[in-house]
Amino acid sequence: MTSSYPFLTDEQVERLVANGRASRAHQARDELFDPPPVVKLFTPDAGATWLLTEIDPDEPSMAFGLADLGLGFPEFGFVSLDELATVRGHLRLPIEQDTGFRPTQAVSAYATAARAAGRIQA
């Protein structure tokens, strides 16, 4: 699958979609799916951060992960990649990928730490 989003590589899209399929398989068995994030996205001028874990295989513009909009309440949810492509901060800068991000734990561990701190600290 080719990425049409400047903040995701083709390889990341493939991994996110594969995680989406794995998530469905886990749900079908009533099992928890708790992978590490595939990618960290952020607004360089607005304080928002996303740790994405999967893309819905049937709706490739919908991603799931931990979102922190800079309001002190990080939460899990789906986000439209099409909408993220249009997001701009105060200086009108687009969302970027943190290319230095290397996940070291499952996304639930990042969520626990983010809720305690009021922001994603990855």
Buried (B, 14 or more C-beta within 10 A) or exposed (E): EEBEBEBBBEEBBBBBBBBBEBBBEBEEEEEEBBBBBBBBBBBEBBBBBBBBBBBBBEEBBBBBBBBBBBEEEBEEEEBEBEEBBEBEBEEEEBBBBBEEBEBEEBBBBBBEBBBEEEBBEB
